Amino acid sequence: MLRNQYYLLFCLCTFVIATLFTYVLQRHCYNCPLLNHRASDPDPTLILVLTYLRSGSTLTGDILQQSPKSFYMYEPLRSYKSNIFLDGQICNIFTMNCSKHSTERILTVMEDLFRCRLQQHKLQVLLPRKHSVAVMSVIPFCKSRPGFDTCMKKLQTLCYQSQSIILKTIRLSMEIMPRLLKKFPGLKIVHLLRDPRGIIDSRRRGGFLRNTGKAQSSKSLCTLIRKNVQYSKTLQKRFPNSITTVLYEDIAKNPMDLSNKLYRDLDLEYSDNFKEWIFNHTSAGTPNNSYYGTVRSNSSKTSQSWRKRLSFKDVKIIEDECGDVIDLLGFRKVIDVEDQKNTDQTLKVRDVDL
């Protein structure tokens, strides 16, 4: 009897030790052959698209995930809702009211995602499935084999086998990028910017200004853009070639040229139908101008549509709060109503190096 008890105790201890060992490996061993398929393969290119709510990031993310064997996660931090993380702070996106908050948790989440430890974050990764080719590809498999665990194992395998892992988020600031860059020295950051007037108009149409209004939202947005641009310049000195800054308006106006530049800067491979995809989604595709869609019959006109929709008074409210940022991005203010509505006349007055 006593011998059986010792045997059971031994089995229990062995199970606990094995479980702890596996957990430690999963948390700290990225290239362990027992845990993934990457032991003999080159490390993937890690890409973070850092941007702002309604900045044209859905289209930009779609362009990047056309690269073969890319694994794209659309807003995996969406569970944090209307919050953005600065270094040691968490702030409301719309008011920039902040409180002290450790960034360790969010850094752990980012590490998990970049290292394909997806099962701990399954809802965040799977929910916005329509924006991710990788997630959509496993949906038929998941329907035939119900259960999140089954889906996540399949998705995690795709992540492990990918040549590039791309995350797009509006919930991180440049302030915490040094810590990510130290953890992932090869990380490439795409800082996607847009004319604040276009962002505020898009937020207005989406109902995001109900609680703050245009003035407060404009002030908060441009405070964040200002900080991020300044911090980005410092980071580029410390981490050369780690940050690519791009304007949504430039992508919309010259989608093929800017897409090619992004692919070169990020070392991404082209798909066989890349040019056709760009053309169909930005120049002549079937019009699908839904609020969250990315297929545009003319992406350049879409990027300027705020000039037709906003009143001159509202434009001036935004310009009063964001004048320096508008200039920083290479745009000019509108002179009068006629100037605003004349979309044949560009408001982009110079190219900028950010």
N, C-alpha and C positions, 0 to 999 in steps of 0.2 A: 504493500500500500504506500509506504513511505517512498519507495523507489519510483512508483508511478507519479507521485506528487513532484519529486525532483525532476522527472522527465518532462512533465507538463510545464514546470517553471523554466526549465532549460529552453523548451520550445518557445515559450512566451518571450523570454529574454532575446532569443535569436531573432524572432519576428520584429521586436521593437528596435533592435540594433540595425537590422536590415532596412526597416522603414526610415529610420533616421539617416542612415547612410545614403539611401536613395534621395531623400529630401535635400541633403547637403550637396549631393552631386547636381541635382536639378537647379539649385540656387547658384552654384558657384562654378560649375564645370561646363563651359560652353562647347568645347570641342571634344567631349568624351564620346568615344565611339559607341559605348553602351547606350547612350541616350539619344543620339541623333545620327544623321547620315552625312555629317559634314566633316568628319575626321580627316578624310583624304581629299576633300574638295577645298578650293580657295574660299576664304571668308567672303560673305556677300558684301556688296556695296550697301552701306547704311545711309539712308536719306531721310531727313526731317524737313517737311514743308511747314515753316512757321509763318503764320499769317493771321488774319483778322476776320471776324464775322462778316460775311457778304463782301468778300474781296476778290471774287473770281477764282477762289481756290478749288472749287469742284471741277472746273474745266482744267485747271493746271494739274490737279491730281490725276484726272483721266488721261491727260497727255503722257504723264510719266509712267502710268501703269500699262501703257501699250508696249513697253519694252518686254521682250520675251523673258519668261521665268522671273518676272517681278512679282513681289507679294506686297499688296497695297492695303493699308489699314486706314479707313476713313474715320476720323474723329474717334479714336479709341478711348479718349478721355472724356467722352460726352457725359459720363455719369457725374462729372463735377459741375455740370449745368452752366450757369452764368458766371463762372469763376475763372480767373487766370492766375497762374502762379508766377510770382516774382521771387527773388532770393530772400527767403525768410518771411515771405508774406503771401497771403491769398487775397485777391482783390475782385470786386465786382466789375465785370466787363463794361457795364453801361455807366457806372458812376465813378469807378476807380477808388471807391471807399475800400480801405485795406485793413487787415488785422494780421497780427503775428501768426505765422504758421510754419512749421518745419517743412522743408522741401525734401526730406529724406524719403518720405512715402512716395511722392510723385516720381522721384528718381528711380526708386525700386520698380515702380510700374513701368517706366520707360525701358529699364534694363530688361525686365521680363519680356516686353513686347519685341525689342530688338533681338533678343536671344530665343525667340519663338516659344517662350513658356506661356502659351496662350490659355491653357486650361484654367488658370487662376483668374482670367479676365474674360471669360467666354461671352458674357452678355454684351460687354462693351465692344467686342470685336465683331460679333455676329449680327447685332441689331441693325446697323446701317448697311445691310448687305447689298442693296441695289447699287451702291457706289463703288463696290469692290469686285473686280473680275474674279479674284481668287475666291472670295466668299461665295459669289454666285455659282462658281463652278462646282461647289460641293453640295449645293441645295438639293439636286436630284438624288444624290447619294444619301443625304440626311433623310429625305422623305421615304426612301425605301428601307432605311434602317433608323427608326426613330430614336431620339435621345441625344442630348447635348454632348455627352461624352464621346459618342461615336463620331459626331460631326467634328468635334474639336480635335480628335486624333487625326482625322483626315486632313483638316485644315492645318494642323501643326506639322504634318508630314510635308505638305506643300510649302510651308514656311521654311522648313529645314532644307528643302531641295532648291530653294530660290537662289537666283544670282544677285538679286537686289531686294532689300526690304525697305519699303517706303511708308512713312507715317505722315499724315496731315493733321495738324491741330491748330486751333485758335486759342488754346488754353495754356500756352507756355510763353514766357517772355524771354528776351535775349539774356536777361540777367542770370539765368540758370544754365545757359549754354556752356560756359566754361567747365562746369562739372560734368556735363555730358560728353564734352570733347575730351576731357581727361580720361573718362571711362572708356570712350570709343574714339581713339585717336584718328581713325579714318572716316569718322562721321562727316557727311556733307549736309550743310544746312541751306535750304532755299528760303530766302526771306522774300515773301510775296507781298508787294505793296499795291495800293490802288488810290487814285484820287479820292480824298475824303468825301467829296460831294457825291460821288457815285456810291460809296459805301453807305452813307447816311440815307440816300434815296432808297437803296435796296433794303435797308433795315426798316425804313418807314413802310414800304410796301409789304414787308413780312410781318408787320405788327410788333416790331421790337422796340418801338419808341413810346409805347403807351404810358409807361411809368416814369420816363425821364424827359422826353421832349427833345427837340433838335439841338438846342443850345448845349444842354448838359451832355448829351450823347456825343456831340461834336467835340466838346472840350475834353471829355474822357478819352475818346478815340485818338485825338491828336496828341494828347499827353503821352499815351502809350507809344504811338508811332515815333514821336520825337525821341523818347528814351531808347527805344529799340534801335533806331538808326544811329544814334550817338554811341550806344554800346557796341553795335555791330562794327563800327569803325575801329574801336579799340580791340575787339576780338580778332579782326582781320590781321592786325599786327602781331598778335600773340599766336594765332593759328592760321598762317597763310594758306590760301586756297581752300579754306574750309567753308566759306560762305559765298553763295551766289545770290545777288539781289536782283530782282526782276519786277517790272511793273506789269500789272494786268493789262493796262491799256496798250503796252507794247506787244504783248502776246496777241491781243485781240486784233491789232492793226496788221501785224506781220507774223501770223501764227506759225508758218513754216520756218522762217528764219529764226525766230525766238525758240521754237521747239528744238531745232538743230543745235542752237547754242546751249540750251539746257542739257541736251543729251551728251554733248561734248564735255561740258563742265562736270557732269555727274558720271561720266564713263558708262553710259547706258547703251545697250545694243538696240538696233532698230528691228522692228518687225517687218515682214515682207510687204504688208499693206499699210505701212506707216503714213506715207504721203496721201493715200486715198482716205485714210481715217481722218487726218487733219483737215483735208478738203471738205469732207462730208460733215464734220462737226463745227466748222468755223466759217465756211464760205458759201456752200451751195447745198447743204444737206436739207432734208425735209424739215421745214420750220417746226420747231417744238419749243416755243418760248415759255415754257412753264417756269414757275418761280425757282424750282430746284433742279431744272433740267440743264443739260450741257450742249445739246444740239442747237446750233444757232444758224439761221439762214445768212446772217452777216454779223460776225462777232464784233467787228469794229463799230458798227452802228449800235449794237447792244451796249457796248461799253460807254457810249455817249448818250444813251437814252435818258439819263437823268436831266439833261439840258432841256428836254421837251416836257418832262413830267413835273419837275420842281418849279414852284413859283420863284420869281426874282427875289422876293422878300426872304424866302427860305434859303435860297442860295447865299444871300448876304449874311444870314445868321451863321451859316456854316463857315463862310469865309472869315467872319469876324473872329471865330474861335480857332481857325486852322490856317490862317493866311500864311504863316511862316512855313508850315508843313507843305502846303500847296506849292509854294515857291521851291522848297527843298526838293520836291519830287519832279521839278521841271515844268510845272504848269503855271498859268497866270489866272488872275481873277477875271470875272466877267465885267464888262463895262456897263452894259445896260441890258434891257430885255431882248432887244434885237440881236445884240452880240451873243447873248446866252443861247437863243433859239437857233442861231445860224450854225448848224452842225457841219456845214461845208468848211467853216473856218475852225481850224484846230486850236485848242487851248494849250497844247504842248508846245512850249517855246524853246526848249533845249533838252538835250540828253544829259543825264546826270550820272556820276560815278559814285554809287553809294556802297 
